[in-house]
């Protein structure tokens, strides 16, 4: 017995894939828009400092 999705025609398969992709994209967009903003930006400042000083020699004490 062959699963039924192997018997589907190509346009139906593409349509189902497109609808699934749209639902996935909508879920990601909605979840990012409903996120709470960070309470403080201390982590962002630290990350920015690390990025700006990357590749530079460490200062000796």
PyMOL Python script that loads the backbone (N, CA, C, O; Angstrom):
from pymol import cmd

cmd.read_pdbstr("""\
ATOM      1  N   UNK A   1       0.852  -1.179   0.000  1.00  0.00           N
ATOM      2  CA  UNK A   1       0.000   0.000   0.000  1.00  0.00           C
ATOM      3  C   UNK A   1       0.902   1.249   0.000  1.00  0.00           C
ATOM      4  O   UNK A   1       1.761   1.406   0.868  1.00  0.00           O
ATOM      5  N   UNK A   2       0.694   2.116  -0.972  1.00  0.00           N
ATOM      6  CA  UNK A   2       1.489   3.325  -1.133  1.00  0.00           C
ATOM      7  C   UNK A   2       0.785   4.471  -0.413  1.00  0.00           C
ATOM      8  O   UNK A   2      -0.432   4.610  -0.537  1.00  0.00           O
ATOM      9  N   UNK A   3       1.522   5.301   0.343  1.00  0.00           N
ATOM     10  CA  UNK A   3       0.884   6.443   1.003  1.00  0.00           C
ATOM     11  C   UNK A   3       0.198   7.363  -0.008  1.00  0.00           C
ATOM     12  O   UNK A   3       0.624   7.463  -1.158  1.00  0.00           O
ATOM     13  N   UNK A   4      -0.849   8.020   0.428  1.00  0.00           N
ATOM     14  CA  UNK A   4      -1.671   8.794  -0.503  1.00  0.00           C
ATOM     15  C   UNK A   4      -0.951  10.016  -1.061  1.00  0.00           C
ATOM     16  O   UNK A   4      -1.290  10.466  -2.156  1.00  0.00           O
ATOM     17  N   UNK A   5       0.041  10.575  -0.341  1.00  0.00           N
ATOM     18  CA  UNK A   5       0.683  11.776  -0.849  1.00  0.00           C
ATOM     19  C   UNK A   5       1.563  11.489  -2.070  1.00  0.00           C
ATOM     20  O   UNK A   5       1.923  12.414  -2.797  1.00  0.00           O
ATOM     21  N   UNK A   6       1.913  10.223  -2.302  1.00  0.00           N
ATOM     22  CA  UNK A   6       2.676   9.890  -3.504  1.00  0.00           C
ATOM     23  C   UNK A   6       1.796   9.936  -4.743  1.00  0.00           C
ATOM     24  O   UNK A   6       2.306  10.053  -5.857  1.00  0.00           O
ATOM     25  N   UNK A   7       0.499   9.848  -4.567  1.00  0.00           N
ATOM     26  CA  UNK A   7      -0.414   9.851  -5.702  1.00  0.00           C
ATOM     27  C   UNK A   7      -0.868  11.254  -6.081  1.00  0.00           C
ATOM     28  O   UNK A   7      -1.573  11.416  -7.077  1.00  0.00           O
ATOM     29  N   UNK A   8      -0.485  12.270  -5.316  1.00  0.00           N
ATOM     30  CA  UNK A   8      -0.922  13.640  -5.600  1.00  0.00           C
ATOM     31  C   UNK A   8      -0.199  14.160  -6.836  1.00  0.00           C
ATOM     32  O   UNK A   8       0.948  13.801  -7.102  1.00  0.00           O
ATOM     33  N   UNK A   9      -0.887  15.005  -7.578  1.00  0.00           N
ATOM     34  CA  UNK A   9      -0.264  15.589  -8.752  1.00  0.00           C
ATOM     35  C   UNK A   9       0.669  16.738  -8.353  1.00  0.00           C
ATOM     36  O   UNK A   9       0.590  17.241  -7.233  1.00  0.00           O
ATOM     37  N   UNK A  10       1.530  17.142  -9.250  1.00  0.00           N
ATOM     38  CA  UNK A  10       2.562  18.127  -8.951  1.00  0.00           C
ATOM     39  C   UNK A  10       1.988  19.493  -8.552  1.00  0.00           C
ATOM     40  O   UNK A  10       2.491  20.070  -7.588  1.00  0.00           O
ATOM     41  N   UNK A  11       0.974  20.050  -9.221  1.00  0.00           N
ATOM     42  CA  UNK A  11       0.433  21.357  -8.792  1.00  0.00           C
ATOM     43  C   UNK A  11      -0.137  21.326  -7.376  1.00  0.00           C
ATOM     44  O   UNK A  11      -0.002  22.295  -6.629  1.00  0.00           O
ATOM     45  N   UNK A  12      -0.767  20.229  -7.012  1.00  0.00           N
ATOM     46  CA  UNK A  12      -1.313  20.115  -5.658  1.00  0.00           C
ATOM     47  C   UNK A  12      -0.177  20.082  -4.644  1.00  0.00           C
ATOM     48  O   UNK A  12      -0.266  20.705  -3.586  1.00  0.00           O
ATOM     49  N   UNK A  13       0.871  19.369  -4.960  1.00  0.00           N
ATOM     50  CA  UNK A  13       2.022  19.289  -4.064  1.00  0.00           C
ATOM     51  C   UNK A  13       2.632  20.674  -3.880  1.00  0.00           C
ATOM     52  O   UNK A  13       2.950  21.062  -2.755  1.00  0.00           O
ATOM     53  N   UNK A  14       2.798  21.424  -4.966  1.00  0.00           N
ATOM     54  CA  UNK A  14       3.365  22.771  -4.875  1.00  0.00           C
ATOM     55  C   UNK A  14       2.459  23.698  -4.071  1.00  0.00           C
ATOM     56  O   UNK A  14       2.942  24.515  -3.287  1.00  0.00           O
ATOM     57  N   UNK A  15       1.160  23.575  -4.262  1.00  0.00           N
ATOM     58  CA  UNK A  15       0.209  24.413  -3.534  1.00  0.00           C
ATOM     59  C   UNK A  15       0.271  24.131  -2.037  1.00  0.00           C
ATOM     60  O   UNK A  15       0.258  25.059  -1.228  1.00  0.00           O
ATOM     61  N   UNK A  16       0.338  22.864  -1.668  1.00  0.00           N
ATOM     62  CA  UNK A  16       0.422  22.496  -0.256  1.00  0.00           C
ATOM     63  C   UNK A  16       1.732  22.995   0.343  1.00  0.00           C
ATOM     64  O   UNK A  16       1.746  23.488   1.471  1.00  0.00           O
ATOM     65  N   UNK A  17       2.827  22.875  -0.395  1.00  0.00           N
ATOM     66  CA  UNK A  17       4.120  23.371   0.090  1.00  0.00           C
ATOM     67  C   UNK A  17       4.091  24.890   0.253  1.00  0.00           C
ATOM     68  O   UNK A  17       4.624  25.410   1.233  1.00  0.00           O
ATOM     69  N   UNK A  18       3.481  25.608  -0.685  1.00  0.00           N
ATOM     70  CA  UNK A  18       3.411  27.071  -0.611  1.00  0.00           C
ATOM     71  C   UNK A  18       2.575  27.510   0.590  1.00  0.00           C
ATOM     72  O   UNK A  18       2.953  28.444   1.297  1.00  0.00           O
ATOM     73  N   UNK A  19       1.458  26.852   0.822  1.00  0.00           N
ATOM     74  CA  UNK A  19       0.605  27.201   1.956  1.00  0.00           C
ATOM     75  C   UNK A  19       1.334  26.909   3.269  1.00  0.00           C
ATOM     76  O   UNK A  19       1.250  27.700   4.208  1.00  0.00           O
ATOM     77  N   UNK A  20       2.040  25.797   3.342  1.00  0.00           N
ATOM     78  CA  UNK A  20       2.816  25.482   4.539  1.00  0.00           C
ATOM     79  C   UNK A  20       3.899  26.514   4.789  1.00  0.00           C
ATOM     80  O   UNK A  20       4.118  26.919   5.930  1.00  0.00           O
ATOM     81  N   UNK A  21       4.577  26.942   3.737  1.00  0.00           N
ATOM     82  CA  UNK A  21       5.609  27.962   3.867  1.00  0.00           C
ATOM     83  C   UNK A  21       5.016  29.287   4.335  1.00  0.00           C
ATOM     84  O   UNK A  21       5.613  29.972   5.166  1.00  0.00           O
ATOM     85  N   UNK A  22       3.859  29.651   3.815  1.00  0.00           N
ATOM     86  CA  UNK A  22       3.199  30.888   4.242  1.00  0.00           C
ATOM     87  C   UNK A  22       2.812  30.829   5.716  1.00  0.00           C
ATOM     88  O   UNK A  22       2.996  31.802   6.448  1.00  0.00           O
ATOM     89  N   UNK A  23       2.273  29.687   6.152  1.00  0.00           N
ATOM     90  CA  UNK A  23       1.920  29.552   7.564  1.00  0.00           C
ATOM     91  C   UNK A  23       3.156  29.630   8.454  1.00  0.00           C
ATOM     92  O   UNK A  23       3.113  30.234   9.525  1.00  0.00           O
ATOM     93  N   UNK A  24       4.243  29.027   8.020  1.00  0.00           N
ATOM     94  CA  UNK A  24       5.480  29.065   8.787  1.00  0.00           C
ATOM     95  C   UNK A  24       6.013  30.496   8.878  1.00  0.00           C
ATOM     96  O   UNK A  24       6.404  30.944   9.956  1.00  0.00           O
ATOM     97  N   UNK A  25       6.030  31.212   7.754  1.00  0.00           N
ATOM     98  CA  UNK A  25       6.500  32.596   7.750  1.00  0.00           C
ATOM     99  C   UNK A  25       5.613  33.474   8.630  1.00  0.00           C
ATOM    100  O   UNK A  25       6.117  34.325   9.363  1.00  0.00           O
ATOM    101  N   UNK A  26       4.300  33.275   8.563  1.00  0.00           N
ATOM    102  CA  UNK A  26       3.388  34.059   9.397  1.00  0.00           C
ATOM    103  C   UNK A  26       3.639  33.786  10.879  1.00  0.00           C
ATOM    104  O   UNK A  26       3.618  34.713  11.689  1.00  0.00           O
ATOM    105  N   UNK A  27       3.874  32.537  11.237  1.00  0.00           N
ATOM    106  CA  UNK A  27       4.154  32.196  12.629  1.00  0.00           C
ATOM    107  C   UNK A  27       5.426  32.880  13.117  1.00  0.00           C
ATOM    108  O   UNK A  27       5.459  33.417  14.224  1.00  0.00           O
ATOM    109  N   UNK A  28       6.469  32.862  12.297  1.00  0.00           N
ATOM    110  CA  UNK A  28       7.731  33.490  12.690  1.00  0.00           C
ATOM    111  C   UNK A  28       7.554  34.998  12.839  1.00  0.00           C
ATOM    112  O   UNK A  28       8.037  35.582  13.809  1.00  0.00           O
ATOM    113  N   UNK A  29       6.874  35.627  11.900  1.00  0.00           N
ATOM    114  CA  UNK A  29       6.658  37.082  11.966  1.00  0.00           C
ATOM    115  C   UNK A  29       5.848  37.458  13.196  1.00  0.00           C
ATOM    116  O   UNK A  29       6.186  38.412  13.896  1.00  0.00           O
ATOM    117  N   UNK A  30       4.782  36.716  13.461  1.00  0.00           N
ATOM    118  CA  UNK A  30       3.934  37.018  14.619  1.00  0.00           C
ATOM    119  C   UNK A  30       4.705  36.790  15.920  1.00  0.00           C
ATOM    120  O   UNK A  30       4.598  37.595  16.844  1.00  0.00           O
ATOM    121  N   UNK A  31       5.477  35.709  16.004  1.00  0.00           N
ATOM    122  CA  UNK A  31       6.201  35.436  17.251  1.00  0.00           C
ATOM    123  C   UNK A  31       7.277  36.485  17.510  1.00  0.00           C
ATOM    124  O   UNK A  31       7.516  36.844  18.663  1.00  0.00           O
ATOM    125  N   UNK A  32       7.935  36.985  16.456  1.00  0.00           N
ATOM    126  CA  UNK A  32       8.933  38.031  16.660  1.00  0.00           C
ATOM    127  C   UNK A  32       8.271  39.355  17.024  1.00  0.00           C
ATOM    128  O   UNK A  32       8.822  40.119  17.817  1.00  0.00           O
ATOM    129  N   UNK A  33       7.108  39.637  16.462  1.00  0.00           N
ATOM    130  CA  UNK A  33       6.451  40.916  16.763  1.00  0.00           C
ATOM    131  C   UNK A  33       5.856  40.927  18.170  1.00  0.00           C
ATOM    132  O   UNK A  33       5.686  41.999  18.749  1.00  0.00           O
ATOM    133  N   UNK A  34       5.536  39.769  18.729  1.00  0.00           N
ATOM    134  CA  UNK A  34       4.940  39.709  20.064  1.00  0.00           C
ATOM    135  C   UNK A  34       5.973  39.541  21.171  1.00  0.00           C
ATOM    136  O   UNK A  34       5.612  39.480  22.346  1.00  0.00           O
ATOM    137  N   UNK A  35       7.257  39.465  20.810  1.00  0.00           N
ATOM    138  CA  UNK A  35       8.304  39.326  21.828  1.00  0.00           C
ATOM    139  C   UNK A  35       8.358  40.561  22.709  1.00  0.00           C
ATOM    140  O   UNK A  35       8.093  41.674  22.255  1.00  0.00           O
ATOM    141  N   UNK A  36       8.702  40.354  23.966  1.00  0.00           N
ATOM    142  CA  UNK A  36       8.887  41.496  24.856  1.00  0.00           C
ATOM    143  C   UNK A  36      10.277  42.070  24.617  1.00  0.00           C
ATOM    144  O   UNK A  36      11.231  41.316  24.424  1.00  0.00           O
ATOM    145  N   UNK A  37      10.403  43.381  24.626  1.00  0.00           N
ATOM    146  CA  UNK A  37      11.721  43.976  24.431  1.00  0.00           C
ATOM    147  C   UNK A  37      12.623  43.683  25.622  1.00  0.00           C
ATOM    148  O   UNK A  37      12.125  43.442  26.721  1.00  0.00           O
ATOM    149  N   UNK A  38      13.927  43.699  25.428  1.00  0.00           N
ATOM    150  CA  UNK A  38      14.829  43.421  26.551  1.00  0.00           C
ATOM    151  C   UNK A  38      14.685  44.471  27.639  1.00  0.00           C
ATOM    152  O   UNK A  38      14.496  45.654  27.354  1.00  0.00           O
ATOM    153  N   UNK A  39      14.775  44.034  28.882  1.00  0.00           N
ATOM    154  CA  UNK A  39      14.608  44.946  30.020  1.00  0.00           C
ATOM    155  C   UNK A  39      15.741  45.964  30.083  1.00  0.00           C
ATOM    156  O   UNK A  39      15.520  47.128  30.418  1.00  0.00           O
ATOM    157  N   UNK A  40      16.942  45.526  29.762  1.00  0.00           N
ATOM    158  CA  UNK A  40      18.065  46.454  29.747  1.00  0.00           C
ATOM    159  C   UNK A  40      18.894  46.181  28.504  1.00  0.00           C
ATOM    160  O   UNK A  40      18.839  45.098  27.923  1.00  0.00           O
ATOM    161  N   UNK A  41      19.653  47.176  28.116  1.00  0.00           N
ATOM    162  CA  UNK A  41      20.480  46.998  26.939  1.00  0.00           C
ATOM    163  C   UNK A  41      21.934  46.713  27.301  1.00  0.00           C
ATOM    164  O   UNK A  41      22.831  46.877  26.474  1.00  0.00           O
ATOM    165  N   UNK A  42      22.162  46.283  28.548  1.00  0.00           N
ATOM    166  CA  UNK A  42      23.528  46.003  28.995  1.00  0.00           C
ATOM    167  C   UNK A  42      24.164  44.902  28.160  1.00  0.00           C
ATOM    168  O   UNK A  42      25.344  44.985  27.819  1.00  0.00           O
ATOM    169  N   UNK A  43      23.403  43.886  27.832  1.00  0.00           N
ATOM    170  CA  UNK A  43      23.928  42.787  27.023  1.00  0.00           C
ATOM    171  C   UNK A  43      24.286  43.296  25.633  1.00  0.00           C
ATOM    172  O   UNK A  43      25.301  42.898  25.061  1.00  0.00           O
ATOM    173  N   UNK A  44      23.450  44.177  25.092  1.00  0.00           N
ATOM    174  CA  UNK A  44      23.721  44.709  23.768  1.00  0.00           C
ATOM    175  C   UNK A  44      24.977  45.576  23.763  1.00  0.00           C
ATOM    176  O   UNK A  44      25.751  45.534  22.807  1.00  0.00           O
ATOM    177  N   UNK A  45      25.187  46.359  24.819  1.00  0.00           N
ATOM    178  CA  UNK A  45      26.375  47.198  24.911  1.00  0.00           C
ATOM    179  C   UNK A  45      27.625  46.323  25.014  1.00  0.00           C
ATOM    180  O   UNK A  45      28.642  46.606  24.382  1.00  0.00           O
ATOM    181  N   UNK A  46      27.540  45.264  25.813  1.00  0.00           N
ATOM    182  CA  UNK A  46      28.679  44.366  25.967  1.00  0.00           C
ATOM    183  C   UNK A  46      28.989  43.678  24.635  1.00  0.00           C
ATOM    184  O   UNK A  46      30.155  43.565  24.255  1.00  0.00           O
ATOM    185  N   UNK A  47      27.969  43.223  23.935  1.00  0.00           N
ATOM    186  CA  UNK A  47      28.174  42.573  22.644  1.00  0.00           C
ATOM    187  C   UNK A  47      28.772  43.553  21.646  1.00  0.00           C
ATOM    188  O   UNK A  47      29.646  43.183  20.863  1.00  0.00           O
ATOM    189  N   UNK A  48      28.310  44.800  21.665  1.00  0.00           N
ATOM    190  CA  UNK A  48      28.845  45.807  20.759  1.00  0.00           C
ATOM    191  C   UNK A  48      30.320  46.054  21.038  1.00  0.00           C
ATOM    192  O   UNK A  48      31.116  46.212  20.112  1.00  0.00           O
ATOM    193  N   UNK A  49      30.684  46.088  22.320  1.00  0.00           N
ATOM    194  CA  UNK A  49      32.088  46.304  22.693  1.00  0.00           C
ATOM    195  C   UNK A  49      32.942  45.127  22.226  1.00  0.00           C
ATOM    196  O   UNK A  49      34.052  45.323  21.732  1.00  0.00           O
ATOM    197  N   UNK A  50      32.429  43.912  22.381  1.00  0.00           N
ATOM    198  CA  UNK A  50      33.175  42.737  21.938  1.00  0.00           C
ATOM    199  C   UNK A  50      33.388  42.754  20.433  1.00  0.00           C
ATOM    200  O   UNK A  50      34.460  42.391  19.949  1.00  0.00           O
ATOM    201  N   UNK A  51      32.368  43.175  19.695  1.00  0.00           N
ATOM    202  CA  UNK A  51      32.486  43.208  18.238  1.00  0.00           C
ATOM    203  C   UNK A  51      33.478  44.278  17.808  1.00  0.00           C
ATOM    204  O   UNK A  51      34.276  44.050  16.900  1.00  0.00           O
ATOM    205  N   UNK A  52      33.438  45.440  18.446  1.00  0.00           N
ATOM    206  CA  UNK A  52      34.343  46.532  18.058  1.00  0.00           C
ATOM    207  C   UNK A  52      35.792  46.214  18.389  1.00  0.00           C
ATOM    208  O   UNK A  52      36.697  46.659  17.682  1.00  0.00           O
ATOM    209  N   UNK A  53      36.030  45.446  19.460  1.00  0.00           N
ATOM    210  CA  UNK A  53      37.408  45.162  19.876  1.00  0.00           C
ATOM    211  C   UNK A  53      37.895  43.809  19.375  1.00  0.00           C
ATOM    212  O   UNK A  53      38.998  43.392  19.728  1.00  0.00           O
ATOM    213  N   UNK A  54      37.128  43.129  18.584  1.00  0.00           N
ATOM    214  CA  UNK A  54      37.537  41.819  18.077  1.00  0.00           C
ATOM    215  C   UNK A  54      38.748  41.967  17.169  1.00  0.00           C
ATOM    216  O   UNK A  54      38.789  42.840  16.301  1.00  0.00           O
ATOM    217  N   UNK A  55      39.719  41.114  17.378  1.00  0.00           N
ATOM    218  CA  UNK A  55      40.901  41.117  16.536  1.00  0.00           C
ATOM    219  C   UNK A  55      42.011  42.036  17.039  1.00  0.00           C
ATOM    220  O   UNK A  55      43.123  42.006  16.511  1.00  0.00           O
ATOM    221  N   UNK A  56      41.728  42.842  18.039  1.00  0.00           N
ATOM    222  CA  UNK A  56      42.748  43.715  18.589  1.00  0.00           C
ATOM    223  C   UNK A  56      43.549  42.967  19.656  1.00  0.00           C
ATOM    224  O   UNK A  56      43.043  42.054  20.309  1.00  0.00           O
ATOM    225  N   UNK A  57      44.784  43.365  19.813  1.00  0.00           N
ATOM    226  CA  UNK A  57      45.637  42.735  20.816  1.00  0.00           C
ATOM    227  C   UNK A  57      45.159  43.089  22.213  1.00  0.00           C
ATOM    228  O   UNK A  57      44.703  44.206  22.453  1.00  0.00           O
ATOM    229  N   UNK A  58      45.264  42.139  23.134  1.00  0.00           N
ATOM    230  CA  UNK A  58      44.891  42.390  24.530  1.00  0.00           C
ATOM    231  C   UNK A  58      45.897  43.351  25.159  1.00  0.00           C
ATOM    232  O   UNK A  58      47.098  43.255  24.907  1.00  0.00           O
ATOM    233  N   UNK A  59      45.406  44.262  25.966  1.00  0.00           N
ATOM    234  CA  UNK A  59      46.295  45.197  26.660  1.00  0.00           C
ATOM    235  C   UNK A  59      46.966  44.494  27.832  1.00  0.00           C
ATOM    236  O   UNK A  59      46.319  43.744  28.563  1.00  0.00           O
ATOM    237  N   UNK A  60      48.264  44.736  28.013  1.00  0.00           N
ATOM    238  CA  UNK A  60      48.987  44.143  29.122  1.00  0.00           C
ATOM    239  C   UNK A  60      48.705  44.942  30.394  1.00  0.00           C
ATOM    240  O   UNK A  60      48.444  46.143  30.329  1.00  0.00           O
ATOM    241  N   UNK A  61      48.756  44.284  31.537  1.00  0.00           N
ATOM    242  CA  UNK A  61      48.497  44.980  32.793  1.00  0.00           C
ATOM    243  C   UNK A  61      49.639  45.866  33.186  1.00  0.00           C
ATOM    244  O   UNK A  61      49.579  46.526  34.224  1.00  0.00           O
TER     245      UNK A  61
END
""", "prot")
cmd.dss("prot")
cmd.show_as("cartoon", "prot")
cmd.util.cbc("prot")
cmd.orient("prot")
